[in-house]
């Protein structure tokens, strides 16, 4: 079981690193996004930031990201019925 936890944590950290590049919805960096500030930093700084996040912080940020993505998708759906 511990190896599965490590693999899941590695997967989540990789997802966080990809999210720290740009918004997957439209490739921008919205000011209200929790990733906004870190996206202005270099890759090495973002890697260090991701490594230092607790599992709780990772989950919190991923939940906030998913909520935002759902909102953007809903706005797009209503704008283009």
Rosetta blueprint (number, residue, H / E / L):
1 X L
2 X H
3 X H
4 X H
5 X H
6 X H
7 X H
8 X H
9 X H
10 X H
11 X H
12 X H
13 X H
14 X H
15 X H
16 X H
17 X H
18 X H
19 X H
20 X L
21 X L
22 X L
23 X L
24 X L
25 X L
26 X L
27 X L
28 X L
29 X L
30 X L
31 X L
32 X L
33 X L
34 X L
35 X L
36 X H
37 X H
38 X H
39 X H
40 X L
41 X L
42 X L
43 X H
44 X H
45 X H
46 X H
47 X H
48 X H
49 X H
50 X H
51 X H
52 X H
53 X L
54 X L
55 X H
56 X H
57 X H
58 X H
59 X H
60 X H
61 X H
62 X H
63 X H
64 X H
65 X H
66 X H
67 X H
68 X H
69 X H
70 X H
71 X H
72 X H
73 X H
74 X H
75 X H
76 X H
77 X H
78 X H
79 X H
80 X L
81 X L
